[in-house]
């Protein structure tokens, strides 16, 4: 008789909160293996501005008197909407949601703190990591993390320096280092330059950012052989584009992957037609999470990659009209819609044997 595989989920209470268990029974005599699971996420929250005019950046549209009529009421509705998304992410395997969450398009630390303190996620005690960057619009990348899962050690913002383009200013790439339930780990969050002006014309800018990210990863691995690094962000390129495949040195398969490469589980999703954002009737998967090969393998006594998802729940989709099914955004065609973001969030699960 063939072996049977039974998969189920249970939850146990431990000091410091609920820790989910993924359990698998292999065959009639194979025994049961229990795994802790954690969620690592990324979310481009689309123009999370406060309502206060900052003369140092181009945020005039997002003020009460600006084009978007960005009032306190709309701001707090946006905060509530994003909190709803973060509260729901990763619920299949972990009721605590993302242990570490990278974010893009946030104006400052204050909006992050307002988000972390919303009643829907306040109990998770999210801490924030943010550095003001040079982007002309004032949108930065950032991190939120739960101290019950992640112990902060250090962080650093890496500016974009492109040879021959001293005038080009864009978002920093942010490195966060710490321990995920006792295991040392590094996270990089990025928001690479957009395709404004055309994909081909803007491609060298994203390649330059990919080279900087690759340098950060190589430096970590030189200092810590076998280091575990998670690269995440809105890359404004798909998993199969040259910036990601060649310059980040990524692969969409585990077979034959080398230590100096990155595993990109979102390449498989992209090839299946799954996207995180849409433009002119075309879906893209710009929002990706890549991992060093140290997350692969069968030794589950340490954190290992389990699976990846684009979180596109029905409430996050445009409910009707020409763009039905697209990400339900805050504004469309200059009209306030009261949605969430023009991107779906993405996340991966890591598991470790109990």
C-alpha positions in Angstrom: 0.0 0.0 0.0 1.3 3.5 -0.9 2.4 5.8 1.9 -0.1 8.5 2.9 0.7 12.1 3.7 -1.6 13.9 6.0 -1.2 17.6 6.6 -3.0 19.6 9.3 -2.5 22.7 11.4 -2.7 23.2 15.2 -1.8 26.1 17.5 -0.2 26.0 20.8 0.3 28.7 23.5 3.8 29.5 24.5 5.3 32.3 26.6 5.3 35.5 24.5 2.3 34.6 22.3 0.8 32.1 20.0 3.2 30.0 17.9 1.7 28.2 15.0 2.6 24.6 14.2 2.6 23.0 10.7 2.3 19.3 11.2 2.9 16.5 8.6 2.3 12.8 9.0 4.4 10.8 6.6 3.1 7.3 5.8 1.7 4.7 8.3 4.9 4.5 10.2 6.8 7.6 9.1 6.1 9.6 12.2 4.9 13.1 12.7 7.0 16.2 12.2 5.9 19.6 13.7 7.1 23.0 12.4 6.9 26.5 13.6 6.0 29.0 10.8 6.7 32.7 10.4 5.5 35.1 7.7 7.9 37.6 6.0 6.1 40.2 3.9 6.5 43.2 1.6 3.9 45.9 0.8 4.1 48.9 -1.5 1.4 51.0 0.3 1.1 53.6 -2.4 1.6 57.2 -1.3 1.3 57.0 2.5 1.6 60.7 3.1 0.5 62.7 6.1 -1.6 65.8 5.5 1.2 68.3 6.5 3.0 70.2 3.8 6.8 69.6 4.0 8.6 72.3 2.1 11.6 70.0 1.5 9.7 67.5 -0.7 7.1 67.5 -3.4 4.1 66.5 -1.2 1.8 69.4 -2.1 -0.8 67.1 -3.8 -1.2 65.2 -0.6 -2.4 68.1 1.6 -6.0 69.3 2.3 -5.6 72.1 -0.2 -3.8 70.0 -2.8 -5.1 68.3 -6.0 -6.0 65.2 -4.1 -7.8 67.0 -1.2 -5.8 64.8 1.2 -7.7 65.4 4.4 -7.3 63.9 7.9 -10.4 61.8 7.2 -8.9 60.3 4.1 -5.5 59.8 5.8 -7.0 57.9 8.7 -9.2 55.9 6.3 -6.0 54.9 4.5 -4.3 54.0 7.7 -7.3 51.8 8.7 -7.3 50.1 5.2 -3.6 49.3 5.4 -4.0 48.0 8.9 -6.7 45.7 7.7 -4.4 44.3 5.0 -1.5 43.7 7.4 -3.8 42.1 10.0 -5.0 39.6 7.4 -1.6 38.7 5.7 -0.2 35.3 6.5 -3.2 34.1 8.4 -3.2 30.6 6.8 -0.1 29.6 8.8 0.4 32.4 11.4 -2.3 34.4 13.2 0.3 37.0 14.2 0.9 38.0 10.6 4.2 39.2 9.3 7.0 39.0 11.8 9.0 41.3 9.5 7.4 43.5 6.9 9.2 45.7 4.3 7.3 48.8 3.1 7.6 51.2 0.2 6.1 54.6 -0.4 6.0 55.9 3.1 6.6 59.6 3.8 8.1 59.6 7.3 8.4 57.8 10.6 5.2 59.4 11.9 3.0 57.7 9.3 4.6 54.4 10.2 3.9 54.9 13.8 0.3 55.8 13.1 0.0 52.6 11.1 1.7 50.4 13.8 -0.6 51.9 16.5 -3.8 51.2 14.7 -6.2 49.1 16.8 -6.2 46.3 14.3 -2.5 45.5 14.7 -1.6 47.5 17.9 -1.4 44.3 19.9 1.5 43.0 17.7 3.7 45.9 19.1 5.3 46.6 15.7 8.5 48.6 15.8 9.6 50.7 12.9 12.9 51.3 11.1 13.0 54.3 8.8 15.7 56.6 7.3 14.7 59.8 5.4 15.9 59.4 1.9 16.7 61.7 -1.0 13.6 61.0 -3.2 12.1 64.2 -4.5 8.6 63.1 -3.6 9.7 62.1 -0.2 8.6 58.5 -0.4 11.0 56.0 1.4 11.3 52.4 2.2 11.0 51.1 5.7 10.6 48.1 8.0 8.1 47.1 10.7 8.9 44.1 12.9 7.4 42.3 15.9 9.8 42.1 18.8 8.3 38.8 20.0 9.8 37.2 16.8 12.6 39.5 15.7 15.4 41.0 17.8 16.8 44.1 16.3 20.6 44.4 16.0 21.4 47.1 13.4 20.2 48.8 10.3 21.8 50.9 7.5 20.5 52.9 4.5 22.5 52.5 1.3 22.2 55.5 -1.0 22.1 55.2 -4.8 25.2 56.4 -6.5 25.3 56.0 -10.3 28.4 56.9 -12.2 27.8 59.8 -14.5 24.5 60.6 -12.9 25.2 62.7 -9.8 21.9 64.5 -10.2 19.8 61.3 -10.0 18.1 60.9 -6.6 16.0 57.9 -5.7 15.1 55.8 -2.7 17.8 54.2 -0.5 18.0 50.5 -0.1 17.6 49.6 3.6 19.4 46.8 5.4 18.0 45.4 8.7 20.0 42.8 10.7 18.7 40.9 13.7 17.7 37.5 15.0 14.5 35.7 14.0 13.6 33.7 17.1 17.3 33.3 17.9 18.7 32.9 14.3 20.8 35.7 12.7 19.2 37.1 9.5 19.5 40.0 7.2 16.7 41.8 5.3 17.0 44.3 2.4 14.1 46.3 1.3 14.2 48.3 -2.0 12.0 50.4 -4.3 13.8 50.6 -7.6 13.2 53.4 -10.2 10.0 53.3 -12.1 9.5 52.7 -15.8 8.6 56.3 -16.4 9.8 57.4 -19.8 9.7 53.8 -21.1 11.0 50.4 -19.8 14.1 50.3 -22.1 15.1 53.9 -21.4 14.8 53.5 -17.6 16.4 50.0 -17.5 19.9 51.1 -16.7 18.7 52.8 -13.5 17.2 49.6 -12.2 20.3 47.6 -13.2 22.4 50.1 -11.2 20.2 49.5 -8.2 20.4 45.7 -8.7 24.2 46.0 -8.7 24.1 47.9 -5.4 21.9 45.3 -3.8 24.1 42.5 -5.1 27.1 44.3 -3.6 25.4 44.5 -0.2 24.5 40.8 -0.3 28.1 39.8 -1.4 29.6 41.9 1.4 27.4 40.2 3.9 28.2 36.7 2.6 32.0 37.5 2.5 31.8 38.5 6.2 29.5 35.7 7.2 29.8 32.6 4.9 26.4 30.9 4.7 24.6 34.1 5.8 20.8 34.2 5.4 19.7 37.2 3.5 16.2 38.1 2.3 16.0 40.7 -0.6 12.5 42.2 -1.0 10.9 45.1 -2.7 9.0 46.8 -5.5 11.7 46.2 -8.2 9.7 47.8 -11.1 10.9 44.8 -13.0 9.6 41.3 -13.3 11.4 38.1 -12.1 12.6 37.3 -15.6 14.0 40.8 -16.4 17.7 41.3 -16.8 18.1 43.4 -13.6 16.7 40.6 -11.5 18.0 37.5 -13.3 21.4 38.6 -14.4 22.4 41.4 -12.0 20.9 40.1 -8.8 21.9 36.6 -10.0 18.5 35.0 -9.3 17.0 31.7 -10.3 13.4 30.5 -10.2 14.3 26.9 -9.5 16.2 25.3 -6.6 18.0 22.7 -8.6 21.6 23.4 -9.1 21.5 26.8 -7.4 24.9 28.1 -6.3 25.8 29.9 -3.1 26.3 33.2 -4.9 22.8 33.1 -6.4 19.4 34.0 -5.1 16.3 31.9 -5.1 13.3 33.7 -6.5 10.1 31.8 -5.7 8.0 34.6 -7.4 9.4 33.6 -10.8 7.2 30.5 -10.8 4.2 32.6 -9.9 4.9 35.1 -12.6 5.2 32.4 -15.2 1.8 31.1 -14.1 0.3 34.6 -14.9 0.0 35.8 -11.3 0.8 39.5 -10.8 1.0 42.1 -8.0 0.2 45.2 -10.0 -1.4 46.0 -13.4 -1.0 48.7 -16.1 -2.8 49.0 -19.4 -4.3 45.5 -19.2 -1.0 43.9 -18.4 -0.1 42.2 -15.2 3.4 42.5 -13.7 5.0 40.9 -10.6 7.2 43.8 -9.5 6.8 43.0 -5.8 9.2 40.1 -5.0 11.0 38.4 -2.1 14.3 36.6 -2.9 16.4 34.4 -0.6 19.9 33.2 -0.4 20.3 29.4 -0.9 21.0 29.1 2.9 17.2 29.0 3.3 16.9 25.9 1.1 17.6 22.3 2.0 16.1 19.6 4.2 17.6 20.4 7.5 14.6 21.9 9.2 16.4 22.4 12.5 16.9 25.9 11.2 14.7 28.3 9.3 13.8 27.1 5.8 11.8 28.5 2.9 8.3 26.9 2.7 6.2 28.8 0.1 5.5 32.2 -1.4 2.2 34.0 -2.1 0.8 37.2 -3.7 -1.9 38.3 -1.3 -4.8 39.2 -3.6 -7.9 38.6 -1.4 -11.2 39.8 -2.9 -11.4 42.9 -0.7 -8.2 44.1 -2.2 -9.5 44.0 -5.7 -11.3 46.8 -7.6 -14.9 45.6 -7.3 -16.3 46.9 -10.6 -15.8 49.0 -13.7 -13.1 48.9 -16.4 -10.4 48.0 -13.9 -12.4 45.3 -12.1 -10.0 42.8 -10.4 -7.1 45.2 -10.4 -5.6 46.3 -7.1 -8.1 48.6 -5.4 -6.2 51.8 -5.0 -6.7 55.1 -3.1 -7.1 57.2 -6.3 -8.0 56.4 -9.9 -8.1 59.0 -12.7 -7.9 61.7 -10.1 -10.9 60.5 -8.2 -10.8 59.4 -4.6 -11.8 55.7 -4.4 -11.0 54.9 -0.8 -9.1 51.7 -1.6 -5.8 50.3 -0.3 -2.9 50.4 -2.8 -2.1 50.0 -6.5 0.0 46.9 -5.5 -0.9 43.6 -3.9 1.4 42.7 -1.0 3.6 39.6 -1.2 5.0 37.3 1.5 6.9 34.1 2.1 6.6 31.5 4.9 9.6 30.2 6.7 9.3 27.0 8.8 11.5 25.4 11.4 11.0 22.0 13.0 9.7 22.1 16.6 
